[in-house]
Amino acid sequence: MLRALRLSVADITEDYRLWFRERMYGEVEEELNREWRNRWRASTKGRTTFSFVPDAAGGRRLVSTEMPYAVARLVTGHGMLRAKMFEMGLATDPYCACGDPETAEHIIMEY
């Protein structure tokens, strides 16, 4: 109680400024994540990645910046898999050795 009485107006103002800034940053971050999530769900782009990481904000925690290059290419659908190479005209067919289309989903989930 005595400490509270000794606080100056400058101390209170600084504490309030810090509290307000933290609260505003939190609200802005929430709104940005909400907008990002809505756009991520509605987009037609990045659907291979979406199949593995359906929650945009959660994906930031799930997908590490230390992820190996080959894994990142596979999860984003940019690995040199036959289905992708076939789309680009670089393979004669899109099929894996097992006969299914060689996609990231196939390699990670089924193969």
PyMOL CGO cylinders between C-alpha atoms (Angstrom):
from pymol import cmd
from pymol.cgo import CYLINDER

trace = [
    CYLINDER, 0.00, 0.00, 0.00, 2.81, 2.41, 0.87, 0.3, 1, 1, 1, 1, 1, 1,
    CYLINDER, 2.81, 2.41, 0.87, 4.56, 1.69, -2.41, 0.3, 1, 1, 1, 1, 1, 1,
    CYLINDER, 4.56, 1.69, -2.41, 1.38, 2.53, -4.28, 0.3, 1, 1, 1, 1, 1, 1,
    CYLINDER, 1.38, 2.53, -4.28, 1.23, 5.85, -2.50, 0.3, 1, 1, 1, 1, 1, 1,
    CYLINDER, 1.23, 5.85, -2.50, 4.83, 6.60, -3.47, 0.3, 1, 1, 1, 1, 1, 1,
    CYLINDER, 4.83, 6.60, -3.47, 4.27, 5.97, -7.18, 0.3, 1, 1, 1, 1, 1, 1,
    CYLINDER, 4.27, 5.97, -7.18, 4.59, 9.08, -9.24, 0.3, 1, 1, 1, 1, 1, 1,
    CYLINDER, 4.59, 9.08, -9.24, 2.26, 10.08, -12.03, 0.3, 1, 1, 1, 1, 1, 1,
    CYLINDER, 2.26, 10.08, -12.03, 5.10, 9.24, -14.45, 0.3, 1, 1, 1, 1, 1, 1,
    CYLINDER, 5.10, 9.24, -14.45, 5.31, 5.68, -13.06, 0.3, 1, 1, 1, 1, 1, 1,
    CYLINDER, 5.31, 5.68, -13.06, 1.57, 5.16, -13.41, 0.3, 1, 1, 1, 1, 1, 1,
    CYLINDER, 1.57, 5.16, -13.41, 1.57, 6.67, -16.89, 0.3, 1, 1, 1, 1, 1, 1,
    CYLINDER, 1.57, 6.67, -16.89, 4.46, 4.41, -17.98, 0.3, 1, 1, 1, 1, 1, 1,
    CYLINDER, 4.46, 4.41, -17.98, 2.79, 1.31, -16.51, 0.3, 1, 1, 1, 1, 1, 1,
    CYLINDER, 2.79, 1.31, -16.51, -0.46, 2.16, -18.26, 0.3, 1, 1, 1, 1, 1, 1,
    CYLINDER, -0.46, 2.16, -18.26, 1.34, 2.83, -21.55, 0.3, 1, 1, 1, 1, 1, 1,
    CYLINDER, 1.34, 2.83, -21.55, 3.07, -0.57, -21.39, 0.3, 1, 1, 1, 1, 1, 1,
    CYLINDER, 3.07, -0.57, -21.39, -0.16, -2.36, -20.45, 0.3, 1, 1, 1, 1, 1, 1,
    CYLINDER, -0.16, -2.36, -20.45, -2.07, -0.62, -23.25, 0.3, 1, 1, 1, 1, 1, 1,
    CYLINDER, -2.07, -0.62, -23.25, 0.63, -1.40, -25.83, 0.3, 1, 1, 1, 1, 1, 1,
    CYLINDER, 0.63, -1.40, -25.83, 0.71, -5.09, -24.87, 0.3, 1, 1, 1, 1, 1, 1,
    CYLINDER, 0.71, -5.09, -24.87, -3.07, -5.29, -25.02, 0.3, 1, 1, 1, 1, 1, 1,
    CYLINDER, -3.07, -5.29, -25.02, -3.20, -3.58, -28.43, 0.3, 1, 1, 1, 1, 1, 1,
    CYLINDER, -3.20, -3.58, -28.43, -0.47, -5.85, -29.82, 0.3, 1, 1, 1, 1, 1, 1,
    CYLINDER, -0.47, -5.85, -29.82, -2.41, -8.87, -28.57, 0.3, 1, 1, 1, 1, 1, 1,
    CYLINDER, -2.41, -8.87, -28.57, -5.64, -7.70, -30.18, 0.3, 1, 1, 1, 1, 1, 1,
    CYLINDER, -5.64, -7.70, -30.18, -3.92, -6.85, -33.46, 0.3, 1, 1, 1, 1, 1, 1,
    CYLINDER, -3.92, -6.85, -33.46, -2.19, -10.25, -33.50, 0.3, 1, 1, 1, 1, 1, 1,
    CYLINDER, -2.19, -10.25, -33.50, -5.51, -12.02, -32.87, 0.3, 1, 1, 1, 1, 1, 1,
    CYLINDER, -5.51, -12.02, -32.87, -7.18, -10.10, -35.69, 0.3, 1, 1, 1, 1, 1, 1,
    CYLINDER, -7.18, -10.10, -35.69, -4.30, -10.80, -38.09, 0.3, 1, 1, 1, 1, 1, 1,
    CYLINDER, -4.30, -10.80, -38.09, -4.39, -14.52, -37.24, 0.3, 1, 1, 1, 1, 1, 1,
    CYLINDER, -4.39, -14.52, -37.24, -8.17, -14.58, -37.74, 0.3, 1, 1, 1, 1, 1, 1,
    CYLINDER, -8.17, -14.58, -37.74, -7.83, -12.90, -41.15, 0.3, 1, 1, 1, 1, 1, 1,
    CYLINDER, -7.83, -12.90, -41.15, -4.94, -15.20, -42.11, 0.3, 1, 1, 1, 1, 1, 1,
    CYLINDER, -4.94, -15.20, -42.11, -6.97, -18.28, -41.08, 0.3, 1, 1, 1, 1, 1, 1,
    CYLINDER, -6.97, -18.28, -41.08, -9.99, -17.14, -43.13, 0.3, 1, 1, 1, 1, 1, 1,
    CYLINDER, -9.99, -17.14, -43.13, -7.88, -16.45, -46.21, 0.3, 1, 1, 1, 1, 1, 1,
    CYLINDER, -7.88, -16.45, -46.21, -5.98, -19.73, -45.81, 0.3, 1, 1, 1, 1, 1, 1,
    CYLINDER, -5.98, -19.73, -45.81, -9.23, -21.72, -45.69, 0.3, 1, 1, 1, 1, 1, 1,
    CYLINDER, -9.23, -21.72, -45.69, -10.78, -19.88, -48.66, 0.3, 1, 1, 1, 1, 1, 1,
    CYLINDER, -10.78, -19.88, -48.66, -7.72, -19.90, -50.91, 0.3, 1, 1, 1, 1, 1, 1,
    CYLINDER, -7.72, -19.90, -50.91, -7.26, -22.26, -53.83, 0.3, 1, 1, 1, 1, 1, 1,
    CYLINDER, -7.26, -22.26, -53.83, -3.47, -21.94, -53.54, 0.3, 1, 1, 1, 1, 1, 1,
    CYLINDER, -3.47, -21.94, -53.54, -1.24, -24.12, -51.39, 0.3, 1, 1, 1, 1, 1, 1,
    CYLINDER, -1.24, -24.12, -51.39, -3.71, -26.97, -51.07, 0.3, 1, 1, 1, 1, 1, 1,
    CYLINDER, -3.71, -26.97, -51.07, -0.97, -29.58, -50.65, 0.3, 1, 1, 1, 1, 1, 1,
    CYLINDER, -0.97, -29.58, -50.65, 0.37, -27.68, -47.66, 0.3, 1, 1, 1, 1, 1, 1,
    CYLINDER, 0.37, -27.68, -47.66, -3.21, -27.14, -46.44, 0.3, 1, 1, 1, 1, 1, 1,
    CYLINDER, -3.21, -27.14, -46.44, -3.79, -30.90, -46.41, 0.3, 1, 1, 1, 1, 1, 1,
    CYLINDER, -3.79, -30.90, -46.41, -0.94, -31.24, -43.89, 0.3, 1, 1, 1, 1, 1, 1,
    CYLINDER, -0.94, -31.24, -43.89, -1.34, -27.90, -42.07, 0.3, 1, 1, 1, 1, 1, 1,
    CYLINDER, -1.34, -27.90, -42.07, -5.02, -26.87, -42.15, 0.3, 1, 1, 1, 1, 1, 1,
    CYLINDER, -5.02, -26.87, -42.15, -4.64, -24.23, -39.43, 0.3, 1, 1, 1, 1, 1, 1,
    CYLINDER, -4.64, -24.23, -39.43, -2.48, -21.32, -40.59, 0.3, 1, 1, 1, 1, 1, 1,
    CYLINDER, -2.48, -21.32, -40.59, -1.56, -20.05, -37.14, 0.3, 1, 1, 1, 1, 1, 1,
    CYLINDER, -1.56, -20.05, -37.14, -0.96, -23.57, -35.85, 0.3, 1, 1, 1, 1, 1, 1,
    CYLINDER, -0.96, -23.57, -35.85, 1.26, -24.23, -38.82, 0.3, 1, 1, 1, 1, 1, 1,
    CYLINDER, 1.26, -24.23, -38.82, 3.70, -21.63, -37.56, 0.3, 1, 1, 1, 1, 1, 1,
    CYLINDER, 3.70, -21.63, -37.56, 4.23, -23.81, -34.50, 0.3, 1, 1, 1, 1, 1, 1,
    CYLINDER, 4.23, -23.81, -34.50, 4.14, -27.10, -36.41, 0.3, 1, 1, 1, 1, 1, 1,
    CYLINDER, 4.14, -27.10, -36.41, 6.43, -26.26, -39.31, 0.3, 1, 1, 1, 1, 1, 1,
    CYLINDER, 6.43, -26.26, -39.31, 9.87, -25.43, -37.99, 0.3, 1, 1, 1, 1, 1, 1,
    CYLINDER, 9.87, -25.43, -37.99, 12.22, -22.99, -39.67, 0.3, 1, 1, 1, 1, 1, 1,
    CYLINDER, 12.22, -22.99, -39.67, 14.78, -25.73, -39.16, 0.3, 1, 1, 1, 1, 1, 1,
    CYLINDER, 14.78, -25.73, -39.16, 12.77, -28.14, -41.32, 0.3, 1, 1, 1, 1, 1, 1,
    CYLINDER, 12.77, -28.14, -41.32, 15.00, -29.98, -43.80, 0.3, 1, 1, 1, 1, 1, 1,
    CYLINDER, 15.00, -29.98, -43.80, 14.80, -28.63, -47.35, 0.3, 1, 1, 1, 1, 1, 1,
    CYLINDER, 14.80, -28.63, -47.35, 13.51, -31.92, -48.82, 0.3, 1, 1, 1, 1, 1, 1,
    CYLINDER, 13.51, -31.92, -48.82, 10.71, -32.17, -46.25, 0.3, 1, 1, 1, 1, 1, 1,
    CYLINDER, 10.71, -32.17, -46.25, 9.68, -28.55, -46.84, 0.3, 1, 1, 1, 1, 1, 1,
    CYLINDER, 9.68, -28.55, -46.84, 9.51, -29.16, -50.61, 0.3, 1, 1, 1, 1, 1, 1,
    CYLINDER, 9.51, -29.16, -50.61, 7.44, -32.29, -50.05, 0.3, 1, 1, 1, 1, 1, 1,
    CYLINDER, 7.44, -32.29, -50.05, 4.95, -30.63, -47.65, 0.3, 1, 1, 1, 1, 1, 1,
    CYLINDER, 4.95, -30.63, -47.65, 4.50, -27.64, -49.96, 0.3, 1, 1, 1, 1, 1, 1,
    CYLINDER, 4.50, -27.64, -49.96, 3.98, -29.85, -53.02, 0.3, 1, 1, 1, 1, 1, 1,
    CYLINDER, 3.98, -29.85, -53.02, 7.11, -28.54, -54.74, 0.3, 1, 1, 1, 1, 1, 1,
    CYLINDER, 7.11, -28.54, -54.74, 9.18, -31.69, -54.47, 0.3, 1, 1, 1, 1, 1, 1,
    CYLINDER, 9.18, -31.69, -54.47, 10.23, -33.41, -57.67, 0.3, 1, 1, 1, 1, 1, 1,
    CYLINDER, 10.23, -33.41, -57.67, 7.49, -36.00, -57.51, 0.3, 1, 1, 1, 1, 1, 1,
    CYLINDER, 7.49, -36.00, -57.51, 6.26, -37.58, -60.71, 0.3, 1, 1, 1, 1, 1, 1,
    CYLINDER, 6.26, -37.58, -60.71, 2.75, -36.06, -60.53, 0.3, 1, 1, 1, 1, 1, 1,
    CYLINDER, 2.75, -36.06, -60.53, 4.23, -32.55, -60.32, 0.3, 1, 1, 1, 1, 1, 1,
    CYLINDER, 4.23, -32.55, -60.32, 6.85, -33.28, -62.96, 0.3, 1, 1, 1, 1, 1, 1,
    CYLINDER, 6.85, -33.28, -62.96, 4.13, -34.67, -65.25, 0.3, 1, 1, 1, 1, 1, 1,
    CYLINDER, 4.13, -34.67, -65.25, 2.13, -31.44, -64.81, 0.3, 1, 1, 1, 1, 1, 1,
    CYLINDER, 2.13, -31.44, -64.81, 5.21, -29.50, -65.89, 0.3, 1, 1, 1, 1, 1, 1,
    CYLINDER, 5.21, -29.50, -65.89, 5.85, -31.77, -68.89, 0.3, 1, 1, 1, 1, 1, 1,
    CYLINDER, 5.85, -31.77, -68.89, 9.00, -33.24, -67.35, 0.3, 1, 1, 1, 1, 1, 1,
    CYLINDER, 9.00, -33.24, -67.35, 7.75, -36.81, -66.86, 0.3, 1, 1, 1, 1, 1, 1,
    CYLINDER, 7.75, -36.81, -66.86, 5.95, -39.20, -69.19, 0.3, 1, 1, 1, 1, 1, 1,
    CYLINDER, 5.95, -39.20, -69.19, 3.42, -40.21, -66.53, 0.3, 1, 1, 1, 1, 1, 1,
    CYLINDER, 3.42, -40.21, -66.53, 2.41, -39.16, -62.98, 0.3, 1, 1, 1, 1, 1, 1,
    CYLINDER, 2.41, -39.16, -62.98, 2.62, -42.61, -61.40, 0.3, 1, 1, 1, 1, 1, 1,
    CYLINDER, 2.62, -42.61, -61.40, 4.61, -44.00, -58.51, 0.3, 1, 1, 1, 1, 1, 1,
    CYLINDER, 4.61, -44.00, -58.51, 6.19, -47.47, -58.75, 0.3, 1, 1, 1, 1, 1, 1,
    CYLINDER, 6.19, -47.47, -58.75, 3.09, -48.84, -56.98, 0.3, 1, 1, 1, 1, 1, 1,
    CYLINDER, 3.09, -48.84, -56.98, 0.78, -47.48, -59.70, 0.3, 1, 1, 1, 1, 1, 1,
    CYLINDER, 0.78, -47.48, -59.70, -0.84, -44.61, -57.76, 0.3, 1, 1, 1, 1, 1, 1,
    CYLINDER, -0.84, -44.61, -57.76, -0.16, -40.97, -58.66, 0.3, 1, 1, 1, 1, 1, 1,
    CYLINDER, -0.16, -40.97, -58.66, 3.09, -39.92, -56.97, 0.3, 1, 1, 1, 1, 1, 1,
    CYLINDER, 3.09, -39.92, -56.97, 1.93, -36.92, -54.91, 0.3, 1, 1, 1, 1, 1, 1,
    CYLINDER, 1.93, -36.92, -54.91, 3.11, -35.58, -51.55, 0.3, 1, 1, 1, 1, 1, 1,
    CYLINDER, 3.11, -35.58, -51.55, 0.00, -37.00, -49.90, 0.3, 1, 1, 1, 1, 1, 1,
    CYLINDER, 0.00, -37.00, -49.90, 0.71, -40.42, -51.40, 0.3, 1, 1, 1, 1, 1, 1,
    CYLINDER, 0.71, -40.42, -51.40, 4.35, -40.46, -50.29, 0.3, 1, 1, 1, 1, 1, 1,
    CYLINDER, 4.35, -40.46, -50.29, 3.69, -39.19, -46.76, 0.3, 1, 1, 1, 1, 1, 1,
    CYLINDER, 3.69, -39.19, -46.76, 0.37, -40.86, -45.96, 0.3, 1, 1, 1, 1, 1, 1,
    CYLINDER, 0.37, -40.86, -45.96, 0.22, -44.04, -48.02, 0.3, 1, 1, 1, 1, 1, 1,
    CYLINDER, 0.22, -44.04, -48.02, 3.61, -45.17, -49.27, 0.3, 1, 1, 1, 1, 1, 1,
]
cmd.load_cgo(trace, "trace")
